[in-house]
Structure formats: structure tokens, C-alpha cells
Amino acid sequence: MSPTDLPPFALFFGAALFVPFLRGWARAGLLLLVPVIGGLILIGLEPGSYGEISVLGYTLTLMRVDKLSLLFGYLFHVATFLAFLFAIHLKKEEGASLQHTAGLLYAGSALGAVFAGDFITLFVFWEILALTSVFLVWARKSNRSLASGVRYLVVNVVSGVLLLAGAVVHAHETGSIAFDYLGLNGLASWLILLAFGIKAG
């Protein structure tokens, strides 16, 4: 199996497992190398669908590559590198470990959502994205950050419910869970658009 056969999120999720066991420059090096290596791997990707698995009669596509997903993939790798370049200065070990781990999982889930080829895969990464981002808000460990995190989580849960509802309606109407062009011609597409609008906000 070549590196290009792995979904982009796999590198970030794998690296997150090692963060709690690394210190100092070893951890900093890992945090900065992961987005660089991940970005280089993207260069070798050809358009198409990869990593298809069957679950309960549905075909899940863990990686669908096209020009738009590649564009956002590159942007997310650059943003992750810059975020970790800023965050490697964190000194309090417990807080730094949590934030760095959550940061890798957050970036990985964002990539998982960007390259998702079906609504079930998209929904799973959508929810992981919400949870990991809340832990980043809570990392400050103040009453204000706790309250902000709870509000943020509630809004993201609403967004996730709308996405799931739209996906269920779409699957019922079409018999497909493929995350393809929808247009704005029905309840499903409007629910999904609203979910994306809330998440973007």
C-alpha cells in the first residue's frame, strides 16, 4: 500500500496517538512534519474515488478526489502548519498535550469531511470536527471558555442534526448516499445547505 492509498485524515489521526508520549522538539517536529508530509502526499493524488468499504449494505467512500477537494485539502494543510507553528510554544504539559492532540484530530476530521464521498462518512467527520474543536475551546480552562464551548457544541449539534436529516431525506428520495451535486430543488438540499451555513459560520 502506497501513502497515496491512505485517506488524508489517516496521517493526522495516526500522529495524534503519539503526541501524549512525545516532549519538546520531538513533539514540535511531529506537529510540523505531519501537515508538510500530508500536503506532499496530496500532490500525488489523482481524481477519483478511493477507500470504498461496504457497511450495512451501503458503500462508504473515504476519499473522493476532485479539484475542489484538493484545493481545500491544500488550504487545510497550510492552515494546520501555521496553527501548529504558533501552538508549539505551549509549555504546560497537560494542556499542551490535550491541545496538540485535539488539533491533529480537528485537522484530520476536517480533511475527512472535505474528501468524504458519501453522507455517512461526511456526518461522522462532521461530528468529530465539532467535538475536537470544543476541546480546543475548553483548553483555556476558564468559566468563560467552558460556557463558550457549551454554546459552540449546541450550535454544532444542531448543524449535525440538520445534515443527518438532509442526508436521510436524500437517501429516501434517491436511494443513494453519495455526496454529489445536489442543487437546491428539495427539502434535503435545503437542510444540507443550512447545515453547511451554520458550520461555516
PASE-957551 format. One record per residue (C-alpha): residue in three letters; x, y, z. Coordinates in steps of 0.25 Angstrom, whole numbers, plus 2048, in hexadecimal, padded with zeros to 3 digits. Example, Ala and Ser with C-alpha at 12.3 -4.5 7.8 and 13.67 -1.06 7.14 Angstrom:
2
ALA8317EE81F SER8377FC81D 
END
This chain:
201
MET800800800 SER80680D7FC PRO80481A804 THR7FA8207F9 ASP7F18147FC LEU7EE81980A PRO7E382380D PRO7EA831810 PHE7E483081F ALA7EB823822 LEU7F982A823 PHE7F383582D PHE7EB82A835 GLY7F7821836 ALA80082D83A ALA7F6831845 LEU7F982384C PHE80782784E VAL806835853 PRO804832862 PHE811829862 LEU81A83485C ARG820840862 GLY82884D85E TRP82E84D850 ALA82983F84D ARG81A84384E ALA81D850847 GLY82384983B LEU81883F83A LEU80D84A83B LEU81485282F LEU818846827 VAL80A840826 PRO80484B81E VAL81084C815 ILE81083D812 GLY80183D811 GLY802849807 LEU80D8427FF ILE8048357FE LEU7F983D7F8 ILE8018417EC GLY8028327E8 LEU7F28307E9 GLU7EB82E7DC PRO7DC8327DB GLY7D38267DE SER7CD81E7EA TYR7D58167F3 GLY7D480E800 GLU7C68097FE ILE7C0800808 SER7B37F980A VAL7AB7FB817 LEU79D7F6819 GLY79A7F680A TYR7A0804808 THR7AC807800 LEU7B5811808 THR7BF819800 LEU7CA81E80A MET7D18267FF ARG7CB82D7F3 VAL7D58357EC ASP7D28417E3 LYS7D784F7E0 LEU7CF8557EB SER7D284B7F6 LEU7E184C7F2 LEU7E085B7F3 PHE7DA85B801 GLY7E4850805 TYR7F0858801 LEU7EA864809 PHE7E785C815 HIS7F5856815 VAL7FB865814 ALA7F286981F THR7F585E828 PHE804860827 LEU80386F82A ALA7FA86B836 PHE80486283C LEU80F86B839 PHE808875842 ALA80486A84C ILE81186384F HIS81586D859 LEU80B868863 LYS812863870 LYS80885E87A GLU80A84F876 GLU7FC84A879 GLY7F5856872 ALA7FF855866 SER7FD846864 LEU7EE848864 GLN7EE85485A HIS7F884D851 THR7F1840851 ALA7E384784F GLY7EA850844 LEU7EE84483C LEU7E183D83D TYR7DA84A839 ALA7E384C82D GLY7E183D829 SER7D283D82B ALA7D184A822 LEU7D9843817 GLY7D0836819 ALA7C483F817 VAL7CA84680B PHE7CD839804 ALA7C1831808 GLY7BA82B7FC ASP7AD827804 PHE7A482E80E ILE7A6823819 THR7B5826818 LEU7B3835818 PHE7AA834824 VAL7B482C82C PHE7BF83682A TRP7B584282B GLU7B383D83A ILE7C283A83D LEU7C5848838 ALA7BA84E841 LEU7C084684D THR7CE84984B SER7CC858849 VAL7C4859856 PHE7D085385D LEU7D985D857 VAL7D086885D TRP7CF86186A ALA7DE86086B ARG7DF86E871 LYS7D886887E SER7D1875882 ASN7C2877885 ARG7C187F878 SER7C787586F LEU7BE86A875 ALA7B2872872 SER7B7875864 GLY7BA867862 VAL7AC862866 ARG7A586D85D TYR7AE869851 LEU7AB85A854 VAL79C85C854 VAL79D864847 ASN7A5859840 VAL79C84E845 VAL79085683E SER799857832 GLY79B848832 VAL78D844834 LEU78984D828 LEU794846820 LEU78F838824 ALA78183C822 GLY784841814 ALA78C834811 VAL78182B815 VAL77783280D HIS780832801 ALA783823803 HIS774820804 GLU7718287F7 THR77C8237EF GLY7818167F5 SER78F81C7F5 ILE798821800 ALA7A38267F6 PHE7A78347F9 ASP7A683A7EB TYR7A08477E5 LEU7928497EB GLY78D8577E6 LEU78285E7EE ASN7768577EA GLY7708507F6 LEU77084F805 ALA77C846806 SER7858507FF TRP78085C807 LEU782854814 ILE791851810 LEU79385F80B LEU78E865819 ALA79785B820 PHE7A385F818 GLY7A086E81A ILE79F86C829 LYS7AD865829 ALA7B386F820 GLY7AE87A82A 
END
